[in-house]
C-alpha cells in the first residue's frame, strides 16, 4: 500500500527543484533546443568540418593565382693559390625573386570545382546534424512529458484503487462482499504500486536523457503538456507533397548529390593528368661579390627575365590511368549512394507518414474509448453499491479506463513525433518548427491525487 502523502512526493519535488533552478524553469522548448545544439558533439563536429572545407576552397582558389618566392644566398670563400699558397678571401651575395602565374592548368580548375562541392556537402552535413539534434531534443522532451503523464495516471489510478479497497473492506466487514472481492482489491492495489514504481523510474530516466542533451534539468517543462484535442494537420493525400518536399530539401539526399558532383570533378582532375600545363614566370636577381677565383675586382649587377614554362606529360608508368580509373569507380559509387539516399528518404517519409496517420487515428478512436470507459466505471460503481456488480468488475472497468487514457496520451505524442520526423526528412525541422511545437504545450498544474 502506498500512503497518500508519498503520492504527492513527485509534485513537491518538482516545486523544490523549480525554486532551486529559476533559470532552468524559464526555459522553453526553443531555449532547450539552442542549449542542445550548443553542446551536441555531432553538430560541433559538423561545424568544424565546414570550417575545414572552407579553407580547402581557399587553397584550391589559390592554386589558380600567382605565387611568389624569394631566395637569398651568401658564400664566403678562402682561396689559396700555388706556388706561394697565399690565402685570398672573397664573398658573394645573391637574392632572387620569382613570380609564377599559371596560364593553363586544367587540373587546378577541377580541384576548385571539387572543393566547392565538398564545401556545399559540408553545409548539408551541418544541416543534417542540426536536424538530427533537433529531432533528438523533441523526442526527449515529448518522451519526458509522456512519462510524466503516465506517472500521473498511475497515481490517480492508485487513488481510485485505494478508495475501492476501502469500499471492499467495508462491504466485507458488514458481510455484503466475499473475501475474494477483498483479495482482488488488495491485489489490484499492489499491482498499481508496482506500476507506479516503474513509471517513476522511467520518468527519472527521461529526465536524465534530457539533461544529457541540454546540460540542465528542465523542471518548467514538467508543468506543461499537449493540448487535449490537438493533433497534427496531416491529410492522407498530402503524402505526395511530403515526398516532393523531401526530394528537394532532404539534407541526406543533398549530401549524396553533392558528393556525386565532387566525384565528377575528381574524374576531370584525374583526366587532366594527361594535359600539358603552362606557367608564366618572372625572375629578378640581384648579385654582388668582392671577387672570384679568377678576378680580384668586386662586381655588382641586377637581372630580370620573363619566361614561359610548358610541361607536357609523356609517361608516368600507368599512374595517371590508374588515378582516372579510381576516380571513375568512386564516381560510380557516388551515383549508387545517391540512389540509396533517395530510396531511404522516400521509405522514411512513407513510414513516418503512416505512423503519424496511425497515431492520429488511434488518438481519435481512444478519445471516444476514454469517454465510454469513464461511463462504464461510473455504472460499475453504482452497480457495486447496490449489489448488482462485484468488485472485480469495478476494478476491471477502472483499469481499462486508465489504460485508455494512457494510450490516448501516447498516441497524441507519437503523432506529433512522427510529424516532427517528417519535418526532419523534408529538411524543414528548424527553429520555426520548434517554436510551433512549443506553442502546443500549454501550462497545466501537476496532477494531484
C-alpha positions, 0 to 999 in steps of 0.5 A, a space after each residue: 500500500 502506498 500512503 497518500 502523502 508519498 503520492 504527492 512526493 513527485 509534485 513537491 519535488 518538482 516545486 523544490 527543484 523549480 525554486 532551486 533552478 529559476 533559470 532552468 524553469 524559464 526555459 522553453 522548448 526553443 531555449 532547450 533546443 539552442 542549449 542542445 545544439 550548443 553542446 551536441 558533439 555531432 553538430 560541433 563536429 559538423 561545424 568544424 568540418 565546414 570550417 575545414 572545407 572552407 579553407 580547402 576552397 581557399 587553397 584550391 582558389 589559390 592554386 589558380 593565382 600567382 605565387 611568389 618566392 624569394 631566395 637569398 644566398 651568401 658564400 664566403 670563400 678562402 682561396 689559396 693559390 700555388 706556388 706561394 699558397 697565399 690565402 685570398 678571401 672573397 664573398 658573394 651575395 645573391 637574392 632572387 625573386 620569382 613570380 609564377 602565374 599559371 596560364 593553363 592548368 586544367 587540373 587546378 580548375 577541377 580541384 576548385 570545382 571539387 572543393 566547392 562541392 565538398 564545401 556545399 556537402 559540408 553545409 548539408 552535413 551541418 544541416 543534417 546534424 542540426 536536424 538530427 539534434 533537433 529531432 533528438 531534443 523533441 523526442 526527449 522532451 515529448 518522451 519526458 512529458 509522456 512519462 510524466 503523464 503516465 506517472 500521473 495516471 498511475 497515481 490517480 489510478 492508485 487513488 481510485 484503487 485505494 478508495 475501492 479497497 476501502 469500499 471492499 473492506 467495508 462491504 466485507 466487514 458488514 458481510 455484503 462482499 466475499 473475501 475474494 472481492 477483498 483479495 482482488 482489491 488488495 491485489 489490484 492495489 499492489 499491482 498499481 504500486 508496482 506500476 507506479 514504481 516503474 513509471 517513476 523510474 522511467 520518468 527519472 530516466 527521461 529526465 536524465 536523457 534530457 539533461 544529457 542533451 541540454 546540460 540542465 534539468 528542465 523542471 518548467 517543462 514538467 508543468 506543461 503538456 499537449 493540448 487535449 484535442 490537438 493533433 497534427 494537420 496531416 491529410 492522407 493525400 498530402 503524402 505526395 507533397 511530403 515526398 516532393 518536399 523531401 526530394 528537394 530539401 532532404 539534407 541526406 539526399 543533398 549530401 549524396 548529390 553533392 558528393 556525386 558532383 565532387 566525384 565528377 570533378 575528381 574524374 576531370 582532375 584525374 583526366 587532366 593528368 594527361 594535359 600539358 600545363 603552362 606557367 608564366 614566370 618572372 625572375 629578378 636577381 640581384 648579385 654582388 661579390 668582392 671577387 672570384 677565383 679568377 678576378 680580384 675586382 668586386 662586381 655588382 649587377 641586377 637581372 630580370 627575365 620573363 619566361 614561359 614554362 610548358 610541361 607536357 606529360 609523356 609517361 608516368 608508368 600507368 599512374 595517371 590511368 590508374 588515378 582516372 580509373 579510381 576516380 571513375 569507380 568512386 564516381 560510380 559509387 557516388 551515383 549508387 549512394 545517391 540512389 540509396 539516399 533517395 530510396 531511404 528518404 522516400 521509405 522514411 517519409 512513407 513510414 513516418 507518414 503512416 505512423 503519424 496517420 496511425 497515431 492520429 487515428 488511434 488518438 481519435 478512436 481512444 478519445 471516444 474509448 476514454 469517454 465510454 470507459 469513464 461511463 462504464 466505471 461510473 455504472 460499475 460503481 453504482 452497480 457495486 453499491 447496490 449489489 448488482 456488480 462485484 468488485 472485480 468488475 469495478 476494478 476491471 472497468 477502472 483499469 481499462 479506463 486508465 489504460 485508455 487514457 494512457 494510450 490516448 496520451 501516447 498516441 497524441 505524442 507519437 503523432 506529433 513525433 512522427 510529424 516532427 520526423 517528417 519535418 526532419 526528412 523534408 529538411 524543414 525541422 528548424 527553429 520555426 518548427 520548434 517554436 510551433 511545437 512549443 506553442 502546443 504545450 500549454 501550462 497545466 498544474 501537476 496532477 494531484 491525487 
